[in-house]
Amino acid sequence: MDHKDLNDSTDGRLERAKDQALGKHDSHPSVADQVGEGVGGIGGMLAGAAIGTAAGPIGTLIGGIAGAVGGWWTGRAVTEAASAMTTADDDYYRSHYESSSNRLADRSYEDVRPAYHLGHIAANNPDYSGREWNDVERDLQHGWNADTTRRYGEWSTVRGYANEGFNRGRSTVGSAAARTDDAMHEAGGAMRNAGDRAVAGTERAGNKVANAVDDLKDRVDGNPASRPGPDATDSNRRLNNQ
């Protein structure tokens, strides 16, 4: 697996998916293609299933779910969710599998990777927010068709890996949301500070003009109490801001 391909751009993946669907094929599809090209940018459930078959195991799984469930699984968001997977995510799943006491003796990590990735991608579906794994699992099983079962085994043997992917994906989504909230709070604070500085600057400028007017009046005023600088004849604005 070429890990650097996992961070390929979404637009690049979609263009390669289109090339595959239309028959153009200048290079072999990377793992990024298999992970990132779902259904979104190509459009619709039928196109999703077709592109899924061309794009690799993850695309095939997503296409199957899109055809059976619809909704979020048929839109661009699912492609973006797949594209957001990182090398760190894949490394984590590899380590989890290879250190698992339930590791399948006759299968390598590559054989169960689609289950991990499918669970991770599903965690981004807003329809699953707040729902337990047992509620979500039913939808994911729609993607695990007879052909997938022949290649990767029965759903019952990999569901635990999909569950792990879902849990990690959910924590990743939560962390991203928290970072977004923090960034918004920081931006709001910066805007308020900038506004306060602008108001203070305007007030200082206004006071400077008022002071200049008072000094000019003092120079031409015949009142003995008038003199340049603060005095009893000045405006309240100047007296309040000495």
N, C-alpha and C positions, 0 to 999 in steps of 0.2 A: 504493500500500500504506500502511495506517495502522499505523505501527510500534508505537504504544503498545498496540495490541490484542494484540500477541504476549505481553504479560505478564498477560493476563486470567487470572482464577482458573480452576483445573481444574473446580471445581464449577459455575461459571457456564457453562463450555463444554459440560459434560455436559448441563446443563439445556436449553441451546439445541439440542443434538443431539437430545435427546428430543422437543423441540417440533417439530423438522423431521421426525423419523420419524413423529410422530403427526399431522402435518398442520398444526399451529399454526405460524404464521410472521409474527410481528409486525415483524420487521426483517430486512434482508438479512444473510446470514452474512458475518462478517468473515474476514480472513486468519487470525486466531487460531483461528476455528472450523475452517478448512481444515487448519491445521497441528496443532492440539491435539486434535481429536476423532478418536480412532482407534477402538478397539473396546472397551477396558477396561470402563468403568463401565456400559455398556449390556448386555454379556454375550454370550459365545459367538461361534463362528465365523460363523454365519449372520447374527446380529445385527450382527456386525462388518462384514461385507460390505455389508449394507443401510445401516447408518449411514455407512459409508465413502462410499458413493455420494452420500448426502445432504450429507455434510460437506465435500466438495470433493476436489481431486486427491490430497492426502496421505492423507485418509481412505480414498479408493478404493484407493490403493496398499497401505495397511496392511491393509485388508479382504481384498485378493487374497492377500497373504502369509499372513494369518491362516487363510484357508480352505485353503491349500496346505500350510503348514508347521505351524500350530498353536502350541502351547507358549506362550512369552512373548508372542508377537504377539497372543494372544487375551485377555490379561489387562489389568487396570487399569494395570499398570506401563508399558505402551506409551503410554497416554494421558498418564501423568505425565512420561514421557521427552519426549514431544512438547511438553507444556506448559512444560518447563524450557528450551526454546529461547528465546534472548533477542534483543533488537534488535541487540546487538553481533554475534551469530552471523550474522544475516541480512545485516547490513552487510558483514561479512567476506566472505561468499559472493558478494555483489554485486560487491565490489571485485575478488575473485579472478577472477570471470568476465569482467568488463569489461577487466581488464588481461591476460587470458590470450592468448597467441599463437595458441592453438587455438580462439579464440572463433568461434562459428558466425555467419557473416555474416548469415544470414536469420532469426536468433532473438535476442530480447532476454533479459535475465536472468530475467524473469518466466516465460519459456518453459522454462527449465531449473531453476528454483527447486525443483520437486518432487524432482529427483534429488539435489540438495545436501541437502535436508531429510531425505529418506529415509535417506541414508547416515548423517547425524548421529544420527537416532533409533535406527538399528540399532546404533550403537556402545554404546548403553546396555544391550543384551541380554546378560545374564551368560553365556549359552551361547556367545557369540562372544569371550569373554575369552581372550586369548592366541592367537586364531586369525588367520590372515592374510586379507587382503582377498579373495584368490582363492577361499578357502573360503566366505566370507560371501556373495560376489556371487551365487552360485547361488540362494540363498534370496530375495534382493531381486529377482531377475529374475521371480520368480513374480508380483510385483505389477505388473510392466510388461506388461500384457496388450495385446491388439490395439487396443482403444479408446485406451489410453494412448499407444501407438505412433503412432496416427493424429494425436493431438493434440500430442505432444511429440517425436516422432521415434523412430528405432530405439534400442534399449538401447545398442548399440555406440557411438552418437554421444554418449551422456550418461553412460556408466559412469564416465568419468574424474571427472565432477563429483560423482557419488555416492561415489566413492573419496575425494575431498577432504573431503566431508562426514563420512565415516566416520573419517578420520584426525583431523579437528578434534574430532569428538564424542568420540573415544577420549581425546584429550589433556584435554578438558574433564572427562570422567569421572575421569581420573587425578588431576587437580588437586583436584576435589571430595573424592575419597577421602583425599588428603593433608591437606586442610584439616580433614576430620573426625578423622583420626588426631591431628593437632596439638591440636585442641580437646579430644579425649579425654585426651591426655597432660596438658594444662593443667588440666583438671578433676580428674584423678587427683592431680596435684601439690597443687592447692588443698585437696582433701579430706585428703590426708596432712598438710599443714601445719595444717589446722584440727584434725585429730586430735591432732597433737603439742601444739598449744596447749592443747587440752582436758586432755590428760594432765598437762601442766606445771601448769595451773591447779589441777587436783585435788590434785596433789602439794603445791603451795604451801599450799593450804587445809588439808591434813592436817598439814603441818609447823606451821602457825600454831596449830592445836588442840593439838598435842603440846607446843609451847612454853608455851602457857597452862597446861597441866596441870603442867608442870615448875615454873613460877613459883609456882603455888598450893601445890605440895608444898614448895617451898623456904620459903614463908612460915610453914608450920605444922610443918616438920621441926625437930627439936631438934639435928640434926647441925650442928656449927659450920662444916662445909664447904659447907653448903647456903646459897645466896643467890639472889635473883632474877637472872635472866639465866643464861647458860651457866656451868656448873660441873661438877666431876667426878661429882656425884651425878645428873646429868641422864640422860635416856634416850639410847641410841645414836642414835636418829633425830635428836635435836636436835644432838648432838655432831658428827654427820656432815654436818649442813646449817647450820653456823654461818655 
